[in-house]
C-alpha cells in the first residue's frame, strides 16, 4: 500500500525556519512528480512547491526565495526547507505524489504555525 508520511511541522516565530520531510512507502518518489501543498483555515489547498521527475522545481510566488524543495533519493524523501517564515505561512502542509495515470497520493499533513 502507498503511504506518504510528513514530519517536521511545529510552532516557530516569524523569521524562523523549519524543514519538512515526506517519506514514501510503497512508492518510489524518484519516479513521480512530487509537491508540497498547504491549506490554511478558510482557504483552498494551494501548491507551495513542486519537483518533477526530471527535478525541475516550481514555487508559489509567495514563497519564492524563501522555500526550497529537494529530493533525497537514497532516503526516498522529499523535503521542504522553509526560511524567513511569516505568519501567513501558517497552514497544514501536505505531501503529494502524482503517479502516472493522474493518480494522486497524499500524506496526512503536518501543522506549521508561525507566530508574530
N, CA, C and O atoms as CSV, one atom per row, in Angstrom:
chain,resi,resn,atom,element,x,y,z
A,1,UNK,N,N,0.836,-1.181,0.000
A,1,UNK,CA,C,0.000,0.000,0.000
A,1,UNK,C,C,0.881,1.245,0.000
A,1,UNK,O,O,1.970,1.253,0.573
A,2,UNK,N,N,0.394,2.282,-0.645
A,2,UNK,CA,C,1.121,3.532,-0.727
A,2,UNK,C,C,0.831,4.376,0.500
A,2,UNK,O,O,-0.326,4.581,0.867
A,3,UNK,N,N,1.885,4.863,1.129
A,3,UNK,CA,C,1.768,5.777,2.250
A,3,UNK,C,C,2.770,6.906,2.097
A,3,UNK,O,O,3.923,6.681,1.732
A,4,UNK,N,N,2.322,8.124,2.380
A,4,UNK,CA,C,3.178,9.290,2.452
A,4,UNK,C,C,3.067,9.835,3.868
A,4,UNK,O,O,1.963,10.079,4.354
A,5,UNK,N,N,4.192,10.026,4.527
A,5,UNK,CA,C,4.201,10.456,5.917
A,5,UNK,C,C,5.039,11.719,6.050
A,5,UNK,O,O,6.240,11.714,5.778
A,6,UNK,N,N,4.388,12.805,6.473
A,6,UNK,CA,C,5.072,14.081,6.672
A,6,UNK,C,C,5.531,14.222,8.119
A,6,UNK,O,O,4.947,13.644,9.036
A,7,UNK,N,N,6.582,14.998,8.297
A,7,UNK,CA,C,7.062,15.332,9.628
A,7,UNK,C,C,7.790,16.668,9.565
A,7,UNK,O,O,8.104,17.165,8.484
A,8,UNK,N,N,8.052,17.240,10.730
A,8,UNK,CA,C,8.843,18.453,10.817
A,8,UNK,C,C,8.072,19.716,11.121
A,8,UNK,O,O,8.678,20.768,11.325
A,9,UNK,N,N,6.759,19.646,11.158
A,9,UNK,CA,C,5.974,20.825,11.474
A,9,UNK,C,C,6.125,21.222,12.926
A,9,UNK,O,O,6.647,20.464,13.744
A,10,UNK,N,N,5.663,22.421,13.234
A,10,UNK,CA,C,5.751,22.908,14.593
A,10,UNK,C,C,5.422,24.374,14.690
A,10,UNK,O,O,4.911,24.978,13.746
A,11,UNK,N,N,5.721,24.943,15.843
A,11,UNK,CA,C,5.478,26.349,16.130
A,11,UNK,C,C,6.800,27.097,16.110
A,11,UNK,O,O,7.736,26.738,16.825
A,12,UNK,N,N,6.876,28.137,15.290
A,12,UNK,CA,C,8.086,28.950,15.201
A,12,UNK,C,C,7.711,30.421,15.195
A,12,UNK,O,O,6.577,30.785,14.885
A,13,UNK,N,N,8.670,31.257,15.538
A,13,UNK,CA,C,8.488,32.695,15.472
A,13,UNK,C,C,8.707,33.189,14.050
A,13,UNK,O,O,9.427,32.567,13.269
A,14,UNK,N,N,8.084,34.302,13.727
A,14,UNK,CA,C,8.307,34.921,12.426
A,14,UNK,C,C,9.795,35.143,12.200
A,14,UNK,O,O,10.516,35.587,13.093
A,15,UNK,N,N,10.239,34.826,10.993
A,15,UNK,CA,C,11.646,34.912,10.665
A,15,UNK,C,C,12.418,33.632,10.880
A,15,UNK,O,O,13.571,33.523,10.463
A,16,UNK,N,N,11.800,32.668,11.523
A,16,UNK,CA,C,12.447,31.404,11.795
A,16,UNK,C,C,12.382,30.450,10.621
A,16,UNK,O,O,11.894,30.794,9.544
A,17,UNK,N,N,12.884,29.236,10.849
A,17,UNK,CA,C,12.969,28.232,9.799
A,17,UNK,C,C,12.453,26.889,10.280
A,17,UNK,O,O,12.512,26.573,11.469
A,18,UNK,N,N,11.950,26.107,9.345
A,18,UNK,CA,C,11.564,24.730,9.574
A,18,UNK,C,C,11.918,23.914,8.345
A,18,UNK,O,O,11.931,24.434,7.229
A,19,UNK,N,N,12.207,22.634,8.551
A,19,UNK,CA,C,12.391,21.714,7.449
A,19,UNK,C,C,11.347,20.612,7.559
A,19,UNK,O,O,11.318,19.863,8.535
A,20,UNK,N,N,10.495,20.522,6.553
A,20,UNK,CA,C,9.514,19.461,6.477
A,20,UNK,C,C,10.071,18.312,5.661
A,20,UNK,O,O,10.817,18.521,4.705
A,21,UNK,N,N,9.707,17.101,6.041
A,21,UNK,CA,C,10.160,15.932,5.324
A,21,UNK,C,C,8.979,15.009,5.054
A,21,UNK,O,O,8.095,14.850,5.895
A,22,UNK,N,N,8.975,14.410,3.886
A,22,UNK,CA,C,7.952,13.454,3.486
A,22,UNK,C,C,8.647,12.183,3.038
A,22,UNK,O,O,9.477,12.217,2.130
A,23,UNK,N,N,8.318,11.069,3.662
A,23,UNK,CA,C,8.891,9.784,3.297
A,23,UNK,C,C,7.802,8.901,2.706
A,23,UNK,O,O,6.669,8.888,3.187
A,24,UNK,N,N,8.153,8.169,1.665
A,24,UNK,CA,C,7.193,7.331,0.975
A,24,UNK,C,C,7.394,5.855,1.253
A,24,UNK,O,O,8.518,5.372,1.388
A,25,UNK,N,N,6.280,5.155,1.334
A,25,UNK,CA,C,6.269,3.705,1.469
A,25,UNK,C,C,5.409,3.139,0.358
A,25,UNK,O,O,4.306,3.628,0.115
A,26,UNK,N,N,5.900,2.117,-0.318
A,26,UNK,CA,C,5.171,1.529,-1.420
A,26,UNK,C,C,5.152,2.386,-2.671
A,26,UNK,O,O,4.347,2.153,-3.573
A,27,UNK,N,N,6.022,3.366,-2.733
A,27,UNK,CA,C,6.109,4.261,-3.873
A,27,UNK,C,C,7.530,4.788,-3.959
A,27,UNK,O,O,8.164,5.060,-2.940
A,28,UNK,N,N,8.019,4.928,-5.167
A,28,UNK,CA,C,9.359,5.465,-5.391
A,28,UNK,C,C,9.210,6.906,-5.837
A,28,UNK,O,O,8.745,7.178,-6.944
A,29,UNK,N,N,9.606,7.823,-4.975
A,29,UNK,CA,C,9.419,9.242,-5.254
A,29,UNK,C,C,10.142,9.687,-6.512
A,29,UNK,O,O,9.660,10.561,-7.231
A,30,UNK,N,N,11.290,9.094,-6.779
A,30,UNK,CA,C,12.092,9.496,-7.926
A,30,UNK,C,C,11.378,9.254,-9.253
A,30,UNK,O,O,11.746,9.839,-10.271
A,31,UNK,N,N,10.365,8.400,-9.248
A,31,UNK,CA,C,9.622,8.080,-10.457
A,31,UNK,C,C,8.372,8.937,-10.622
A,31,UNK,O,O,7.606,8.737,-11.565
A,32,UNK,N,N,8.161,9.875,-9.727
A,32,UNK,CA,C,6.923,10.646,-9.710
A,32,UNK,C,C,7.184,12.131,-9.566
A,32,UNK,O,O,8.218,12.551,-9.046
A,33,UNK,N,N,6.226,12.921,-10.037
A,33,UNK,CA,C,6.215,14.339,-9.719
A,33,UNK,C,C,5.739,14.496,-8.278
A,33,UNK,O,O,4.728,13.916,-7.884
A,34,UNK,N,N,6.472,15.280,-7.499
A,34,UNK,CA,C,6.181,15.458,-6.088
A,34,UNK,C,C,5.868,16.917,-5.798
A,34,UNK,O,O,6.299,17.816,-6.521
A,35,UNK,N,N,5.118,17.136,-4.739
A,35,UNK,CA,C,4.804,18.501,-4.369
A,35,UNK,C,C,4.473,18.655,-2.899
A,35,UNK,O,O,4.054,17.712,-2.228
A,36,UNK,N,N,4.673,19.858,-2.426
A,36,UNK,CA,C,4.205,20.268,-1.112
A,36,UNK,C,C,3.072,21.269,-1.301
A,36,UNK,O,O,3.209,22.259,-2.021
A,37,UNK,N,N,1.967,20.995,-0.651
A,37,UNK,CA,C,0.804,21.863,-0.665
A,37,UNK,C,C,0.520,22.337,0.752
A,37,UNK,O,O,1.024,21.766,1.719
A,38,UNK,N,N,-0.285,23.376,0.868
A,38,UNK,CA,C,-0.712,23.820,2.185
A,38,UNK,C,C,-2.152,24.301,2.129
A,38,UNK,O,O,-2.648,24.731,1.088
A,39,UNK,N,N,-2.801,24.217,3.268
A,39,UNK,CA,C,-4.173,24.680,3.387
A,39,UNK,C,C,-4.339,25.389,4.719
A,39,UNK,O,O,-4.168,24.793,5.783
A,40,UNK,N,N,-4.672,26.664,4.645
A,40,UNK,CA,C,-4.936,27.467,5.822
A,40,UNK,C,C,-6.437,27.494,6.079
A,40,UNK,O,O,-7.223,27.264,5.160
A,41,UNK,N,N,-6.845,27.771,7.314
A,41,UNK,CA,C,-8.273,27.840,7.615
A,41,UNK,C,C,-8.999,28.820,6.710
A,41,UNK,O,O,-8.565,29.961,6.547
A,42,UNK,N,N,-10.105,28.377,6.122
A,42,UNK,CA,C,-10.902,29.226,5.262
A,42,UNK,C,C,-10.357,29.417,3.869
A,42,UNK,O,O,-10.914,30.191,3.091
A,43,UNK,N,N,-9.276,28.728,3.531
A,43,UNK,CA,C,-8.677,28.871,2.217
A,43,UNK,C,C,-8.580,27.521,1.520
A,43,UNK,O,O,-8.613,26.470,2.159
A,44,UNK,N,N,-8.460,27.572,0.195
A,44,UNK,CA,C,-8.279,26.361,-0.587
A,44,UNK,C,C,-6.849,25.851,-0.472
A,44,UNK,O,O,-5.919,26.612,-0.202
A,45,UNK,N,N,-6.694,24.558,-0.682
A,45,UNK,CA,C,-5.364,23.986,-0.710
A,45,UNK,C,C,-4.607,24.531,-1.917
A,45,UNK,O,O,-5.142,24.580,-3.025
A,46,UNK,N,N,-3.364,24.938,-1.696
A,46,UNK,CA,C,-2.574,25.534,-2.754
A,46,UNK,C,C,-1.220,24.852,-2.865
A,46,UNK,O,O,-0.676,24.349,-1.882
A,47,UNK,N,N,-0.692,24.845,-4.070
A,47,UNK,CA,C,0.645,24.317,-4.307
A,47,UNK,C,C,1.674,25.303,-3.785
A,47,UNK,O,O,1.655,26.481,-4.142
A,48,UNK,N,N,2.559,24.826,-2.948
A,48,UNK,CA,C,3.648,25.635,-2.417
A,48,UNK,C,C,4.903,25.452,-3.254
A,48,UNK,O,O,5.528,26.427,-3.672
A,49,UNK,N,N,5.264,24.207,-3.495
A,49,UNK,CA,C,6.466,23.893,-4.255
A,49,UNK,C,C,6.303,22.531,-4.901
A,49,UNK,O,O,5.723,21.619,-4.312
A,50,UNK,N,N,6.816,22.399,-6.114
A,50,UNK,CA,C,6.764,21.141,-6.828
A,50,UNK,C,C,8.115,20.779,-7.408
A,50,UNK,O,O,8.944,21.646,-7.684
A,51,UNK,N,N,8.323,19.486,-7.590
A,51,UNK,CA,C,9.536,18.994,-8.225
A,51,UNK,C,C,9.146,17.831,-9.127
A,51,UNK,O,O,8.498,16.883,-8.683
A,52,UNK,N,N,9.543,17.905,-10.394
A,52,UNK,CA,C,9.155,16.904,-11.369
A,52,UNK,C,C,10.077,15.703,-11.328
A,52,UNK,O,O,11.071,15.683,-10.602
A,53,UNK,N,N,9.724,14.690,-12.130
A,53,UNK,CA,C,10.562,13.503,-12.233
A,53,UNK,C,C,11.950,13.827,-12.754
A,53,UNK,O,O,12.910,13.109,-12.470
A,54,UNK,N,N,12.058,14.910,-13.516
A,54,UNK,CA,C,13.342,15.356,-14.029
A,54,UNK,C,C,13.978,16.435,-13.161
A,54,UNK,O,O,14.935,17.088,-13.578
A,55,UNK,N,N,13.445,16.623,-11.948
A,55,UNK,CA,C,13.988,17.537,-10.940
A,55,UNK,C,C,13.871,19.006,-11.327
A,55,UNK,O,O,14.689,19.829,-10.914
A,56,UNK,N,N,12.865,19.332,-12.110
A,56,UNK,CA,C,12.530,20.722,-12.359
A,56,UNK,C,C,11.632,21.200,-11.226
A,56,UNK,O,O,10.648,20.541,-10.892
A,57,UNK,N,N,11.962,22.331,-10.641
A,57,UNK,CA,C,11.217,22.844,-9.492
A,57,UNK,C,C,10.381,24.055,-9.870
A,57,UNK,O,O,10.698,24.785,-10.809
A,58,UNK,N,N,9.310,24.249,-9.120
A,58,UNK,CA,C,8.497,25.439,-9.259
A,58,UNK,C,C,7.939,25.806,-7.891
A,58,UNK,O,O,7.743,24.947,-7.032
A,59,UNK,N,N,7.687,27.105,-7.705
A,59,UNK,CA,C,7.267,27.612,-6.412
A,59,UNK,C,C,6.137,28.608,-6.565
A,59,UNK,O,O,6.037,29.314,-7.568
A,60,UNK,N,N,5.293,28.651,-5.558
A,60,UNK,CA,C,4.316,29.717,-5.483
A,60,UNK,C,C,5.040,31.049,-5.321
A,60,UNK,O,O,6.080,31.123,-4.667
A,61,UNK,N,N,4.487,32.091,-5.916
A,61,UNK,CA,C,5.127,33.397,-5.835
A,61,UNK,C,C,5.348,33.840,-4.393
A,61,UNK,O,O,6.333,34.515,-4.092
A,62,UNK,N,N,4.445,33.466,-3.515
A,62,UNK,CA,C,4.512,33.907,-2.133
A,62,UNK,C,C,5.682,33.312,-1.355
A,62,UNK,O,O,6.041,33.824,-0.295
A,63,UNK,N,N,6.282,32.235,-1.870
A,63,UNK,CA,C,7.374,31.577,-1.142
A,63,UNK,C,C,8.692,31.594,-1.898
A,63,UNK,O,O,9.699,31.117,-1.376
A,64,UNK,N,N,8.713,32.126,-3.105
A,64,UNK,CA,C,9.946,32.167,-3.880
A,64,UNK,C,C,11.031,32.919,-3.124
A,64,UNK,O,O,10.797,33.994,-2.573
A,65,UNK,N,N,12.212,32.338,-3.109
A,65,UNK,CA,C,13.329,32.932,-2.400
A,65,UNK,C,C,13.397,32.570,-0.941
A,65,UNK,O,O,14.404,32.841,-0.286
A,66,UNK,N,N,12.340,31.958,-0.405
A,66,UNK,CA,C,12.302,31.580,1.000
A,66,UNK,C,C,12.249,30.071,1.207
A,66,UNK,O,O,12.837,29.553,2.156
A,67,UNK,N,N,11.548,29.365,0.324
A,67,UNK,CA,C,11.372,27.919,0.448
A,67,UNK,C,C,12.166,27.203,-0.637
A,67,UNK,O,O,12.357,27.727,-1.734
A,68,UNK,N,N,12.625,25.998,-0.314
A,68,UNK,CA,C,13.345,25.167,-1.269
A,68,UNK,C,C,12.857,23.737,-1.159
A,68,UNK,O,O,12.812,23.179,-0.062
A,69,UNK,N,N,12.487,23.132,-2.293
A,69,UNK,CA,C,12.087,21.739,-2.328
A,69,UNK,C,C,13.221,20.921,-2.919
A,69,UNK,O,O,13.882,21.356,-3.863
A,70,UNK,N,N,13.449,19.734,-2.363
A,70,UNK,CA,C,14.529,18.885,-2.837
A,70,UNK,C,C,14.222,17.424,-2.541
A,70,UNK,O,O,13.532,17.102,-1.574
A,71,UNK,N,N,14.745,16.552,-3.384
A,71,UNK,CA,C,14.628,15.117,-3.163
A,71,UNK,C,C,15.874,14.577,-2.477
A,71,UNK,O,O,16.969,15.118,-2.629
A,72,UNK,N,N,15.691,13.507,-1.725
A,72,UNK,CA,C,16.789,12.685,-1.266
A,72,UNK,C,C,16.432,11.268,-1.692
A,72,UNK,O,O,15.727,10.555,-0.977
A,73,UNK,N,N,16.917,10.869,-2.846
A,73,UNK,CA,C,16.503,9.593,-3.419
A,73,UNK,C,C,16.955,8.398,-2.584
A,73,UNK,O,O,16.273,7.375,-2.543
A,74,UNK,N,N,18.102,8.526,-1.920
A,74,UNK,CA,C,18.588,7.431,-1.088
A,74,UNK,C,C,17.636,7.144,0.068
A,74,UNK,O,O,17.484,5.994,0.482
A,75,UNK,N,N,16.998,8.189,0.587
A,75,UNK,CA,C,16.057,8.043,1.692
A,75,UNK,C,C,14.608,7.968,1.230
A,75,UNK,O,O,13.707,7.753,2.041
A,76,UNK,N,N,14.379,8.144,-0.074
A,76,UNK,CA,C,13.034,8.187,-0.628
A,76,UNK,C,C,12.192,9.260,0.066
A,76,UNK,O,O,11.066,9.010,0.495
A,77,UNK,N,N,12.765,10.455,0.163
A,77,UNK,CA,C,12.080,11.569,0.784
A,77,UNK,C,C,12.064,12.775,-0.139
A,77,UNK,O,O,12.885,12.894,-1.049
A,78,UNK,N,N,11.127,13.656,0.108
A,78,UNK,CA,C,11.125,14.979,-0.494
A,78,UNK,C,C,10.964,15.971,0.646
A,78,UNK,O,O,10.047,15.860,1.460
A,79,UNK,N,N,11.866,16.941,0.694
A,79,UNK,CA,C,11.924,17.880,1.802
A,79,UNK,C,C,11.544,19.276,1.351
A,79,UNK,O,O,11.690,19.635,0.183
A,80,UNK,N,N,11.060,20.048,2.291
A,80,UNK,CA,C,10.761,21.457,2.058
A,80,UNK,C,C,11.452,22.267,3.135
A,80,UNK,O,O,11.051,22.250,4.299
A,81,UNK,N,N,12.495,22.977,2.737
A,81,UNK,CA,C,13.189,23.883,3.644
A,81,UNK,C,C,12.488,25.229,3.599
A,81,UNK,O,O,12.369,25.836,2.535
A,82,UNK,N,N,12.028,25.693,4.744
A,82,UNK,CA,C,11.277,26.927,4.837
A,82,UNK,C,C,12.057,27.915,5.698
A,82,UNK,O,O,12.277,27.678,6.886
A,83,UNK,N,N,12.467,29.010,5.097
A,83,UNK,CA,C,13.199,30.057,5.789
A,83,UNK,C,C,12.393,31.344,5.798
A,83,UNK,O,O,11.446,31.509,5.029
A,84,UNK,N,N,12.782,32.247,6.678
A,84,UNK,CA,C,12.127,33.556,6.779
A,84,UNK,C,C,10.615,33.415,6.859
A,84,UNK,O,O,9.878,34.087,6.137
A,85,UNK,N,N,10.170,32.550,7.727
A,85,UNK,CA,C,8.747,32.249,7.828
A,85,UNK,C,C,7.942,33.456,8.285
A,85,UNK,O,O,8.397,34.265,9.094
A,86,UNK,N,N,6.744,33.550,7.748
A,86,UNK,CA,C,5.819,34.632,8.044
A,86,UNK,C,C,4.541,34.061,8.641
A,86,UNK,O,O,4.218,32.898,8.402
A,87,UNK,N,N,3.807,34.859,9.415
A,87,UNK,CA,C,2.542,34.363,9.965
A,87,UNK,C,C,1.589,33.838,8.892
A,87,UNK,O,O,0.838,32.897,9.147
A,88,UNK,N,N,1.607,34.425,7.707
A,88,UNK,CA,C,0.735,33.971,6.639
A,88,UNK,C,C,1.132,32.613,6.063
A,88,UNK,O,O,0.401,32.053,5.246
A,89,UNK,N,N,2.279,32.080,6.476
A,89,UNK,CA,C,2.664,30.727,6.098
A,89,UNK,C,C,1.977,29.676,6.964
A,89,UNK,O,O,2.075,28.482,6.681
A,90,UNK,N,N,1.292,30.103,8.001
A,90,UNK,CA,C,0.610,29.177,8.893
A,90,UNK,C,C,-0.429,28.369,8.130
A,90,UNK,O,O,-1.314,28.932,7.487
A,91,UNK,N,N,-0.320,27.052,8.204
A,91,UNK,CA,C,-1.215,26.161,7.476
A,91,UNK,C,C,-0.861,24.725,7.817
A,91,UNK,O,O,0.149,24.450,8.464
A,92,UNK,N,N,-1.713,23.819,7.369
A,92,UNK,CA,C,-1.361,22.409,7.357
A,92,UNK,C,C,-0.685,22.131,6.028
A,92,UNK,O,O,-1.224,22.452,4.970
A,93,UNK,N,N,0.487,21.538,6.084
A,93,UNK,CA,C,1.269,21.260,4.893
A,93,UNK,C,C,1.151,19.781,4.546
A,93,UNK,O,O,1.290,18.911,5.406
A,94,UNK,N,N,0.890,19.514,3.260
A,94,UNK,CA,C,0.658,18.165,2.777
A,94,UNK,C,C,1.661,17.791,1.696
A,94,UNK,O,O,2.002,18.605,0.838
A,95,UNK,N,N,2.118,16.569,1.748
A,95,UNK,CA,C,2.968,15.995,0.722
A,95,UNK,C,C,2.095,15.305,-0.318
A,95,UNK,O,O,1.118,14.639,0.026
A,96,UNK,N,N,2.449,15.467,-1.589
A,96,UNK,CA,C,1.669,14.896,-2.682
A,96,UNK,C,C,2.574,14.195,-3.675
A,96,UNK,O,O,3.668,14.669,-3.985
A,97,UNK,N,N,2.106,13.063,-4.169
A,97,UNK,CA,C,2.772,12.346,-5.250
A,97,UNK,C,C,1.787,12.176,-6.385
A,97,UNK,O,O,0.690,11.650,-6.196
A,98,UNK,N,N,2.183,12.623,-7.567
A,98,UNK,CA,C,1.355,12.473,-8.758
A,98,UNK,C,C,1.912,11.308,-9.559
A,98,UNK,O,O,2.995,11.387,-10.139
A,99,UNK,N,N,1.149,10.233,-9.576
A,99,UNK,CA,C,1.588,8.993,-10.200
A,99,UNK,C,C,1.108,8.951,-11.643
A,99,UNK,O,O,0.093,9.554,-11.991
A,100,UNK,N,N,1.842,8.240,-12.468
A,100,UNK,CA,C,1.467,8.044,-13.866
A,100,UNK,C,C,0.029,7.556,-13.954
A,100,UNK,O,O,-0.351,6.602,-13.275
A,101,UNK,N,N,-0.766,8.209,-14.787
A,101,UNK,CA,C,-2.180,7.915,-14.870
A,101,UNK,C,C,-3.026,8.876,-14.058
A,101,UNK,O,O,-4.218,8.641,-13.855
A,102,UNK,N,N,-2.412,9.963,-13.590
A,102,UNK,CA,C,-3.098,11.029,-12.844
A,102,UNK,C,C,-3.684,10.551,-11.522
A,102,UNK,O,O,-4.720,11.050,-11.084
A,103,UNK,N,N,-3.032,9.597,-10.891
A,103,UNK,CA,C,-3.425,9.156,-9.558
A,103,UNK,C,C,-2.602,9.910,-8.527
A,103,UNK,O,O,-1.372,9.867,-8.557
A,104,UNK,N,N,-3.272,10.599,-7.619
A,104,UNK,CA,C,-2.607,11.390,-6.589
A,104,UNK,C,C,-2.657,10.682,-5.241
A,104,UNK,O,O,-3.673,10.094,-4.869
A,105,UNK,N,N,-1.550,10.748,-4.523
A,105,UNK,CA,C,-1.473,10.247,-3.163
A,105,UNK,C,C,-1.078,11.385,-2.250
A,105,UNK,O,O,-0.261,12.233,-2.610
A,106,UNK,N,N,-1.669,11.399,-1.056
A,106,UNK,CA,C,-1.481,12.480,-0.105
A,106,UNK,C,C,-1.065,11.946,1.248
A,106,UNK,O,O,-1.491,10.871,1.669
A,107,UNK,N,N,-0.220,12.720,1.926
A,107,UNK,CA,C,0.090,12.434,3.308
A,107,UNK,C,C,-0.995,12.961,4.223
A,107,UNK,O,O,-1.969,13.563,3.769
A,108,UNK,N,N,-0.821,12.731,5.513
A,108,UNK,CA,C,-1.828,13.130,6.496
A,108,UNK,C,C,-1.744,14.604,6.864
A,108,UNK,O,O,-2.681,15.147,7.450
A,109,UNK,N,N,-0.653,15.248,6.534
A,109,UNK,CA,C,-0.460,16.653,6.829
A,109,UNK,C,C,0.319,16.891,8.103
A,109,UNK,O,O,0.282,16.085,9.033
A,110,UNK,N,N,1.023,18.006,8.135
A,110,UNK,CA,C,1.742,18.424,9.330
A,110,UNK,C,C,1.506,19.918,9.538
A,110,UNK,O,O,1.590,20.707,8.597
A,111,UNK,N,N,1.213,20.293,10.770
A,111,UNK,CA,C,0.841,21.672,11.085
A,111,UNK,C,C,2.076,22.546,11.217
A,111,UNK,O,O,3.031,22.197,11.912
A,112,UNK,N,N,2.044,23.680,10.542
A,112,UNK,CA,C,3.058,24.718,10.687
A,112,UNK,C,C,2.372,25.973,11.192
A,112,UNK,O,O,1.444,26.478,10.560
A,113,UNK,N,N,2.826,26.472,12.325
A,113,UNK,CA,C,2.270,27.684,12.900
A,113,UNK,C,C,3.395,28.689,13.114
A,113,UNK,O,O,4.392,28.391,13.772
A,114,UNK,N,N,3.225,29.873,12.555
A,114,UNK,CA,C,4.225,30.929,12.657
A,114,UNK,C,C,3.625,32.068,13.469
A,114,UNK,O,O,2.626,32.665,13.069
A,115,UNK,N,N,4.226,32.361,14.589
A,115,UNK,CA,C,3.733,33.412,15.457
A,115,UNK,C,C,4.349,34.748,15.086
A,115,UNK,O,O,5.465,34.810,14.569
A,116,UNK,N,N,3.615,35.812,15.354
A,116,UNK,CA,C,4.087,37.158,15.060
A,116,UNK,C,C,4.642,37.848,16.286
A,116,UNK,O,O,5.082,38.995,16.202
